[in-house]
Structure formats: C-alpha cells, structure tokens
C-alpha cells in the first residue's frame, strides 16, 4: 500500500526510516543492560530518563526546524488528535518500560526477541478485532507458530537463561508496541498527515509525567562507580534509539503496511541478539534458538499473508 495516508513522505524513504529505526532500537536494550550491570538504576527510572531526554532533544529539534519543514496544518479533529497523542504516549510508556524490565529479568536476547516476536501477532489479532482484517489460513498458522515459540522459550530455556517473569514482561511490552502500531496505522488511513516529530515529543512528555512517581520511588539517581559511563549511556539512549528512532518510526509506519513494518522491525531482535552474544556474553541455548526461529518465522508468515491479501484486494478493485 503506497502513500494512502496522504503524507508527502514516499514509500522508499519510509522504508529507509524504518530500517534505521529498527537497527537503532536494537542497541537500546544493550545500553540498558550495561547500565543495569554498572549501577542500581531500575527499569522505570531508566524509562523516565529516556522519555525526558528524548523530549528535550525533540523540543530542540522542533525549535530549530525551519517553518517550511514543519508539517502543514491538516485540520485534524481535536478529539482525534487527543486520542492519537494520549494513545501513543501511553503505549510508548508501556512498551519501553516493560521492555527494559524484561531485559533486566531475562536478558537482552530473549527480552528483545519475545517483544518483537509477539508484537506482530498482537498486531494481527488487534487488526482483526478493531479494523475487521481477516487473519486467513496463513495468518492463523503464524499466530499458532508464534505461540509455540513462546512456549518453547518459557518451558525449554533451562536454568537462568529464560525467566517466565521476563517473558511475561516482554509480552506486555509487545502489547504496548502493538497498540502504537495499530493506532498509528488506523489514524494514518483516516488521513491528516500528522507531524511525526510533534507526536513523538508529546508522547515522551506523557511518558515522563506518568513515570515520574514510579521513578522517584525506584530511585532517580543511581549509585554507581562509573558515573561518567552511565551518563554517556543515558545520553545515547535518549538521542539515538529514542528521539531519532521513534521520530523515524512514526513517520514511516504511517505510510507502510503494518505487516511490512513488522518484518523490517525484525532488524531489532536480530541486532540485539548479535550484540548480546558477541559483546555482552549471553549464551543462546538450543531452546532459545528454536523459540526465536519460530517467532521470526511467524512474523514472516504474517507479512506474506497480508501481502497476498493486499494483492487479492487490488485485483478485485481492478476487476470492479
């Protein structure tokens, strides 16, 4: 589906934005793992600083952006704009907070794979319930395959490699990710070409306000023997996999099909797994590899199922 949302952004550029966002997101969990290793910072405090740092950077970008580069006024209804901003903010907060908690509980590789593997499945189910999109036989098999992958990860991880609590947190994170994707796509289809940069800034503002009480209870300032290293990691998390990646993601996801977005976002778990094994010393058991392959195969299956459905609809339209 090409530029059906009415946005001036081309499909090619949207795909490039999503690729960059996926790779950048894959490094966020690695940075979080390093922070958890060298300090006592918790996932909610880290998520708060990520939102606050991302908000500051995006406000700076909005202030420096030439007026002609800003998105034009679209006449978007006030109620729909409020739903978009609030829904995106809440979904983003759940997504990243639960993800950091999952990484802390069960490791970078498993936490990322489960989050990004379960996300497309929840997107497919959500699209069926909220937008009337049929799963079809291929989509049904993909959902079953994803569930099988989750079962393998939970029951076959062994020892401390896979913790059920961490997997559950990753599924919660996936639910937040699915909600963002569905909302972005649904409103994108309705037209309006919302300003992705402004939407992301509002989302981070909502996340920072919502997380502040929990972050205060958890401890805003961590105890660490490497304060400079922790500060640099926090700046990186706020700048690259947050301010940059989310702005690119929201812009691209409003134009590209949801299933295509899901496949491109596989760059995140793949890059995260490579970082986890090569740099963080995490061990991949046979069960983790099998569960990961089942999840990734399920996402690919969903993409093919949607592609066939889109082609079929296009042929029907031409015939009519």
C-alpha positions, 0 to 999 in steps of 0.5 A, a space after each residue: 500500500 503506497 502513500 494512502 495516508 496522504 503524507 508527502 513522505 514516499 514509500 522508499 524513504 519510509 522504508 529507509 526510516 524504518 530500517 534505521 529505526 529498527 537497527 537503532 532500537 536494537 542497541 537500546 536494550 544493550 545500553 540498558 543492560 550495561 547500565 543495569 550491570 554498572 549501577 542500581 538504576 531500575 527499569 522505570 527510572 531508566 524509562 523516565 530518563 529516556 522519555 525526558 531526554 528524548 523530549 528535550 532533544 525533540 523540543 530542540 529539534 522542533 525549535 530549530 526546524 525551519 517553518 517550511 519543514 514543519 508539517 502543514 496544518 491538516 485540520 485534524 479533529 481535536 478529539 482525534 488528535 487527543 486520542 492519537 497523542 494520549 494513545 501513543 504516549 501511553 503505549 510508548 510508556 508501556 512498551 519501553 518500560 516493560 521492555 527494559 524490565 524484561 531485559 533486566 529479568 531475562 536478558 537482552 536476547 530473549 527480552 528483545 526477541 519475545 517483544 518483537 516476536 509477539 508484537 506482530 501477532 498482537 498486531 494481527 489479532 488487534 487488526 482483526 478485532 478493531 479494523 475487521 482484517 481477516 487473519 486467513 489460513 496463513 495468518 492463523 498458522 503464524 499466530 499458532 507458530 508464534 505461540 509455540 515459540 513462546 512456549 518453547 522459550 518459557 518451558 525449554 530455556 533451562 536454568 537462568 537463561 529464560 525467566 517466565 517473569 521476563 517473558 511475561 514482561 516482554 509480552 506486555 511490552 509487545 502489547 504496548 508496541 502493538 497498540 502504537 502500531 495499530 493506532 498509528 496505522 488506523 489514524 494514518 488511513 483516516 488521513 491528516 498527515 500528522 507531524 511525526 516529530 510533534 507526536 513523538 515529543 508529546 508522547 515522551 512528555 506523557 511518558 515522563 509525567 506518568 513515570 515520574 512517581 514510579 521513578 522517584 520511588 525506584 530511585 532517580 539517581 543511581 549509585 554507581 562507580 562509573 558515573 561518567 559511563 552511565 551518563 554517556 549511556 543515558 545520553 545515547 539512549 535518549 538521542 539515538 534509539 529514542 528521539 531519532 528512532 521513534 521520530 523515524 518510526 512514526 513517520 514511516 509506519 504511517 505510510 507502510 503496511 503494518 505487516 511490512 513494518 513488522 518484518 523490517 522491525 525484525 532488524 531489532 531482535 536480530 541486532 540485539 541478539 548479535 550484540 548480546 552474544 558477541 559483546 555482552 556474553 549471553 549464551 543462546 541455548 538450543 531452546 532459545 534458538 528454536 523459540 526465536 526461529 519460530 517467532 521470526 518465522 511467524 512474523 514472516 508468515 504474517 507479512 506474506 499473508 497480508 501481502 497476498 491479501 493486499 494483492 487479492 484486494 487490488 485485483 478485485 478493485 481492478 476487476 470492479 
